[in-house]
Amino acid sequence: DAVDAIYKEYIGDTEDRAKVRDELLDALTDAFFAFSAIEAARYHRDAGHPVYFYEFQHRSSSTVGVRPEFVKADHGDEIAFVFGKPFLAGDV
């Protein structure tokens, strides 16, 4: 059964609640972001274009006390780093 295989792949036989939470988040991330991103990357590759894939996991110091400790980076958090916000001086 596919559901059992997916459960075993992500959750396994652990009963550690924090590990179950982390693995469930991994499964949801894969389902909602990674699978579609990989599919789009393959289309670009098959069309002969170079493809670069990355996973951003940097936990910004601005999120301390705002997000739970287990959250490394949310969708879109890399944008400030891509465009250089950490290197700007003064108020932005």
Stockholm file with secondary structure:
# STOCKHOLM 1.0

chainA/1-92         DAVDAIYKEYIGDTEDRAKVRDELLDALTDAFFAFSAIEAARYHRDAGHPVYFYEFQHRSSSTVGVRPEFVKADHGDEIAFVFGKPFLAGDV
#=GR chainA/1-92 SS CHHHHHHHHHTTTCCCHHHHHHHHHHHHHIIIIIHHHHHHHHHHHHTTCCCCCCCCCCCCGGGBTTBCTTCCCCTTTTHHHHTTGGGCCSCC
#=GC SS_cons        CHHHHHHHHHTTTCCCHHHHHHHHHHHHHIIIIIHHHHHHHHHHHHTTCCCCCCCCCCCCGGGBTTBCTTCCCCTTTTHHHHTTGGGCCSCC
//
